[in-house]
Amino acid sequence: MMKKLMTSPQNGLQGTLTVPGDKSISHRSLILGAISHGVTHIDHFLVADDCLTTLTALQALGVVIERAGTTVKVDGVGLAGLHPAVGALQMGNAGTATRLMAGLLAGQPFDSTLVGDASLSRRPMERVRQPLATMGAQVTLTAGALPMHIHGQPLKPANYALTVASAQVKSALILAALQASGPSTIIEKQPTRDHTERLLKLFGGDITTAADQRTITVQPQPNLQGQHVIVPGDLSSAAFFLTAASIVPKSHLLLRHVGLNPTRTGLLNVLQRMGGNVKVTQLVSDGEPVGNIEVMASSLRPIKLTASEIPAVIDELPLVALLAATADGVSTISGAAELRVKETDRIKAIVTEFRQLGIAITERPDGFTIDGRQAWHVKSPILTSHGDHRIGMMLAIAALRINTPLQLAGATAINISYPTFFSDLQQLLSRKERLK
């Protein structure tokens, strides 16, 4: 699909927006609801391809799930109530769902096969196979990737130190540890998003995180109970509008009920360090922290990000690059080699597309250097998402700084995480500037 992008709006972006539900929490709420007893109700569920993949996979495993718009009802079957799927589980492009399901299915008394689309089939799965193997899991990969065959069997406790900073791998181990014969300890390389831990406690699981914020202890065989989960707005989705309002002159936006989990607020911290005009108002919440975010256009300073800061902003690094491309100086992002193994090689994709826009960027093995002082000069009116939802949305935001008409190839990739992205963007333009 080729999508016409919006050019620089005369009056900036204005108004109020509630972004769709958090992708990570939507995945995890479905899975924990499925292995709980009783009914789980999920409100503000993210209706996007990736989360629907998780929903469909759980249905294939015998869980009754009903969805009406963004409201989902899950009839939990308990940890021992799943049934083998008929045929392979189709995981589409959903990397999170695949790795989490690997942990869940490793301890089940049946075999499973997981397959994915071309992009997912290139993503590394050894990083989840190897730690699960220390628990006795039998997971077989195809050249280190999908198709993945899981021979479900009883698992032993883990005492495992992660070698990558990955919330997906950590969560896979936690789901496996729920089915082990004794308590497990998982030690993170660096703290990553803790949605699994928070939700597991909500559902009645026994999981503790030590004062170092890296050592997690999981007690097995919990009696999980269905819950009412209200999914906050996805900060990773709000991030596109935070960036847009920061770099498009005259912009002023209010983003409502956004998740403010401290492991996810990396872009807010980056924006503030760069001189962004951002105000956060915390709201009362029983679960994940939430709040409203007000953002206005501002002049930005360059930034230097290194490895220790990357996990908190990993999904937003394409936007950090875009912010850097408008900053008054040279920015450097390093320690981000993880970007090479996302839906596409995001470092290469960013460099390729920025050069099409005439942005001064230098590729590094683990990141890039960007000089935001140089004027942009469009070299090609055709940009491409590289089949990556976050690259596609980032380019749509970049186009708001340009007067030249641009088009985006592969725009359908955006449906993976944010199907209403373009309509939400339209909503924030003045009526006379909206595309027909």
C-alpha positions in Angstrom: 0.0 0.0 0.0 1.2 3.5 -0.9 0.0 6.3 1.5 0.1 10.0 0.8 1.7 11.7 3.7 0.7 15.1 5.2 3.0 18.0 4.6 3.9 20.8 7.0 0.7 22.1 8.7 0.6 26.0 8.9 -1.0 25.9 12.4 0.9 22.9 13.7 -0.9 20.1 15.5 -3.6 21.1 18.0 -6.1 19.4 20.3 -6.6 16.4 22.6 -6.1 12.7 21.9 -6.6 9.5 23.7 -4.2 7.0 22.2 -5.1 3.2 21.9 -4.4 0.7 24.6 -0.9 -0.4 25.5 0.4 -3.2 23.3 2.5 -4.9 25.9 -0.2 -4.9 28.5 -2.9 -6.1 26.0 -0.7 -9.1 25.2 0.0 -10.0 28.8 -3.6 -9.5 30.0 -4.9 -12.0 27.5 -2.3 -14.6 28.4 -2.7 -14.2 32.2 -6.5 -14.1 31.9 -6.4 -17.4 29.9 -4.4 -19.2 32.6 -6.5 -17.9 35.5 -9.6 -19.3 37.0 -12.8 -17.3 36.3 -13.5 -14.4 34.0 -11.1 -11.6 33.0 -12.5 -8.4 31.6 -10.1 -6.2 29.6 -11.1 -2.6 28.8 -9.3 -0.4 26.2 -7.7 -3.4 24.6 -5.4 -2.6 21.7 -7.2 -3.9 18.5 -4.1 -4.2 16.4 -2.7 -7.2 14.4 -0.2 -8.2 17.0 -2.6 -8.4 19.9 -5.2 -10.1 17.8 -2.6 -12.7 17.0 -2.3 -13.5 20.7 -6.0 -13.6 21.1 -6.4 -16.0 18.2 -3.6 -18.2 19.4 -5.2 -18.6 22.8 -8.5 -19.4 21.2 -6.7 -22.1 19.2 -5.5 -23.5 22.6 -9.0 -23.9 23.8 -9.7 -20.6 25.6 -13.0 -18.9 25.0 -12.5 -15.3 24.3 -15.1 -12.7 23.2 -14.3 -9.3 21.9 -16.6 -6.3 21.3 -14.5 -3.4 20.0 -11.9 -2.6 22.7 -13.6 -4.7 25.3 -12.5 -8.3 25.8 -13.9 -11.1 28.0 -11.6 -14.1 28.7 -13.0 -17.3 30.3 -9.9 -18.5 32.0 -9.0 -22.2 32.0 -6.2 -22.2 34.6 -2.6 -23.3 34.1 -3.6 -26.9 33.4 -6.6 -26.1 31.2 -5.0 -25.4 27.8 -5.5 -27.9 24.9 -3.2 -28.6 22.0 -4.0 -26.6 18.9 -5.1 -28.2 15.7 -2.2 -27.4 13.4 0.5 -24.8 13.8 -0.1 -21.6 15.7 0.0 -18.7 13.3 2.0 -15.8 15.0 2.0 -13.4 12.1 4.5 -10.5 12.9 4.0 -10.7 16.6 7.5 -11.1 18.2 6.2 -10.4 21.7 3.4 -13.0 21.4 5.8 -15.6 20.0 8.4 -15.4 22.8 5.8 -15.2 25.6 3.9 -18.2 24.2 7.1 -20.1 24.0 7.5 -19.8 27.8 3.9 -20.7 28.4 3.8 -23.7 26.1 7.1 -25.1 27.2 5.6 -26.4 30.4 2.3 -27.8 28.9 1.7 -31.5 28.5 1.5 -31.3 24.7 3.5 -30.3 21.6 3.1 -27.0 19.8 4.5 -25.5 16.6 4.7 -21.7 16.0 5.1 -20.2 12.6 5.2 -16.5 11.5 5.4 -14.2 8.5 8.6 -13.5 6.5 9.7 -10.8 8.9 9.1 -12.7 12.1 10.7 -15.8 10.6 14.0 -13.8 10.4 14.0 -12.7 14.0 16.3 -14.4 16.5 14.6 -17.0 18.8 17.7 -18.6 20.2 17.7 -15.9 22.8 14.5 -17.4 24.3 15.2 -21.1 23.5 18.5 -21.2 25.4 17.3 -19.8 28.7 14.1 -22.0 28.5 16.4 -25.0 27.9 18.0 -24.5 31.4 14.6 -25.2 32.8 14.4 -28.5 30.9 12.3 -27.1 28.0 12.6 -28.8 24.7 12.3 -26.1 22.0 13.6 -26.8 18.5 14.2 -23.9 16.0 14.8 -23.7 12.3 18.2 -22.1 11.8 17.7 -20.1 15.0 14.3 -18.8 14.1 10.7 -19.9 13.3 9.2 -22.4 12.7 9.6 -23.3 16.4 8.6 -26.7 17.7 7.9 -27.0 21.4 7.8 -30.4 23.1 5.9 -29.5 26.2 7.0 -31.3 29.4 7.5 -30.7 33.2 10.0 -27.9 34.0 12.6 -27.5 36.7 13.3 -24.3 38.6 15.5 -21.7 37.0 18.4 -19.6 38.4 19.2 -17.7 35.3 21.1 -14.5 34.5 19.8 -13.0 31.3 22.5 -12.1 28.7 20.3 -9.7 26.8 18.1 -6.8 28.2 14.8 -8.1 26.9 11.4 -7.9 28.6 10.1 -10.5 26.2 12.7 -13.1 27.2 12.2 -12.3 30.9 8.5 -12.7 30.5 8.9 -16.0 28.7 11.0 -17.3 31.6 8.4 -16.0 34.2 5.6 -17.8 32.4 7.7 -21.0 32.3 8.6 -20.5 36.0 4.9 -20.6 36.9 4.9 -24.2 35.8 8.2 -25.3 37.4 8.6 -27.7 40.3 10.1 -25.1 42.6 10.8 -21.3 42.9 12.9 -19.7 40.1 15.2 -16.7 40.2 15.7 -14.5 37.1 18.4 -11.9 37.1 18.2 -9.1 34.5 21.2 -7.6 32.7 19.4 -4.3 33.0 15.9 -3.5 34.3 13.3 -3.7 31.5 9.6 -3.0 31.4 7.9 -4.8 34.3 4.3 -5.2 33.0 4.4 -9.0 33.4 5.4 -8.7 37.1 2.8 -6.1 37.8 0.0 -8.0 36.1 1.0 -11.3 37.6 0.7 -9.8 41.1 -2.8 -8.4 40.2 -3.9 -11.9 39.1 -2.7 -13.4 42.4 0.8 -14.6 41.5 3.7 -14.7 44.0 6.5 -12.7 42.3 9.0 -10.4 44.0 11.6 -8.0 42.7 14.7 -7.3 44.9 15.9 -3.8 45.8 18.4 -4.0 42.9 15.4 -4.0 40.5 17.1 -6.8 38.5 16.6 -9.9 40.6 13.1 -11.5 40.3 11.8 -14.5 42.2 8.8 -16.5 41.0 6.9 -19.0 43.1 5.4 -21.8 41.0 1.9 -23.2 40.6 -0.1 -20.1 41.6 -3.9 -20.1 41.8 -4.5 -17.2 39.5 -7.9 -15.5 39.5 -9.6 -13.5 36.7 -9.4 -9.7 37.0 -10.7 -6.5 35.5 -7.9 -4.9 33.6 -8.1 -1.3 32.3 -5.3 -0.9 29.8 -3.7 2.5 29.8 -2.9 4.4 26.6 0.3 3.1 25.0 3.2 5.5 25.7 4.9 4.0 22.6 2.0 5.2 20.5 1.7 8.5 22.3 5.4 9.0 21.6 4.7 9.7 17.9 2.5 12.6 18.8 4.9 13.8 21.5 7.6 13.9 18.9 5.3 15.6 16.3 4.2 18.3 18.6 7.8 19.0 19.7 9.2 19.4 16.1 6.3 20.9 14.2 6.0 24.7 14.9 3.0 26.1 16.6 1.9 22.7 17.9 0.1 22.2 21.3 -1.3 18.8 22.2 -2.8 17.1 25.3 -2.6 13.3 25.4 -4.9 11.7 27.9 -4.7 8.6 30.2 -1.3 7.5 29.0 0.6 4.7 30.8 3.5 6.1 32.7 5.3 3.0 33.9 8.8 4.2 34.9 10.4 1.5 32.7 8.7 3.0 29.7 9.2 6.8 30.1 12.5 6.9 28.4 11.3 9.2 25.6 9.8 11.7 28.1 13.2 11.8 29.8 15.0 12.3 26.5 12.6 15.1 25.4 13.1 16.9 28.7 16.9 16.6 28.4 16.7 18.0 24.9 14.8 21.0 26.1 11.3 19.8 25.1 8.2 21.6 26.4 6.5 18.7 28.2 4.3 18.7 31.3 3.1 15.4 32.9 0.1 15.3 35.3 -0.2 12.0 37.2 -3.7 10.6 37.6 -5.0 8.3 40.4 -4.8 4.6 39.3 -4.9 1.3 41.1 -2.7 -0.5 38.6 -0.2 0.8 36.2 0.7 4.5 36.7 -1.1 6.8 34.3 -1.4 10.5 33.5 -2.0 13.2 31.0 0.9 14.7 29.0 0.9 18.2 27.5 3.4 19.0 24.9 4.2 22.1 22.8 6.7 22.9 20.0 10.2 23.8 21.2 13.8 24.3 20.1 15.8 21.1 20.9 19.3 20.5 22.0 21.4 17.5 20.8 21.7 14.4 23.0 24.1 11.5 23.6 22.5 8.2 24.5 24.6 5.1 25.6 23.9 1.5 26.3 22.6 1.8 29.8 19.9 4.2 28.7 18.7 2.1 25.7 16.3 -0.4 27.3 14.0 2.3 28.5 13.7 3.9 25.1 14.3 0.9 22.7 10.9 1.1 20.9 11.2 4.9 20.6 14.7 5.1 19.2 13.4 5.9 15.6 11.7 8.9 17.2 14.8 9.9 19.2 16.6 9.9 15.8 14.0 12.2 14.4 14.2 14.5 17.4 18.0 14.6 16.9 17.5 15.5 13.2 15.9 18.7 14.3 18.2 19.6 17.2 20.8 22.3 17.2 23.9 20.2 17.2 25.3 16.6 16.8 23.6 13.8 18.6 25.0 10.3 19.1 23.1 7.1 19.9 25.2 4.0 20.8 24.7 0.7 22.5 21.6 0.1 20.4 22.6 -3.0 18.4 19.3 -4.6 19.5 17.7 -2.4 16.8 19.3 -4.6 14.2 17.0 -7.5 15.1 13.6 -5.8 15.4 10.9 -6.1 12.7 13.6 -4.9 10.3 17.2 -3.7 10.8 16.0 -0.4 12.2 19.5 1.2 12.2 19.8 0.6 8.5 16.2 1.5 7.8 16.6 4.9 9.7 19.8 5.7 7.9 18.4 4.8 4.5 15.2 6.8 4.9 16.9 9.8 6.6 19.3 10.1 3.6 16.2 10.2 1.3 15.1 13.2 3.3 18.6 14.8 3.1 19.2 14.4 6.9 22.9 14.3 7.9 23.2 10.8 9.5 26.2 8.5 9.9 25.6 4.8 10.5 27.4 3.0 13.4 27.4 -0.7 14.2 25.3 0.0 17.3 23.5 3.2 16.5 24.1 6.4 14.6 25.3 10.0 14.7 23.0 12.8 13.5 23.7 16.5 12.8 20.5 18.3 13.2 21.9 21.7 12.2 21.9 20.9 8.4 18.8 21.8 6.4 16.8 18.8 5.0 16.7 18.4 1.2 14.3 15.7 -0.1 16.1 13.4 -2.5 13.2 11.0 -3.1 9.4 11.6 -2.6 8.9 7.9 -2.0 9.7 6.7 1.5 9.3 3.1 2.7 8.4 1.5 6.0 10.6 -1.5 5.4 7.6 -3.5 6.6 8.1 -2.0 10.1 5.2 -0.2 11.9 7.4 2.1 13.9 9.6 3.1 11.0 6.4 3.9 9.0 4.9 6.0 11.7 8.2 7.8 12.3 8.4 8.8 8.6 4.8 10.0 8.6 5.8 12.4 11.5 9.0 13.4 9.7 6.9 14.4 6.7 5.1 17.1 8.8 8.4 19.1 8.7 8.5 19.1 4.9 6.6 21.0 2.2 7.4 18.6 -0.6 4.6 16.0 -1.2 5.7 12.6 0.0 4.4 9.0 -0.2 5.0 6.1 2.1 5.3 2.6 0.6 4.3 -0.3 2.9 2.0 1.8 5.0 -0.1 -1.3 6.0 2.7 -2.3 8.4 1.3 0.3 10.7 -1.7 -1.9 11.4 0.6 -4.1 13.4 0.4 -1.8 16.4 -1.7 1.3 15.6 -4.4 0.8 12.9 -6.0 4.3 13.6 -2.7 6.2 13.5 -3.5 8.2 10.3 -7.0 9.1 11.4 -5.8 10.2 14.8 -3.1 12.3 13.1 -5.8 13.9 10.8 -7.8 14.7 13.9 -5.1 17.0 15.2 -4.9 19.1 12.0 -7.0 22.1 11.5 -10.0 21.3 9.2 -8.7 23.2 6.2 -5.4 21.3 6.4 -6.8 17.8 6.6 -6.2 15.6 3.5 -9.3 14.8 1.5 
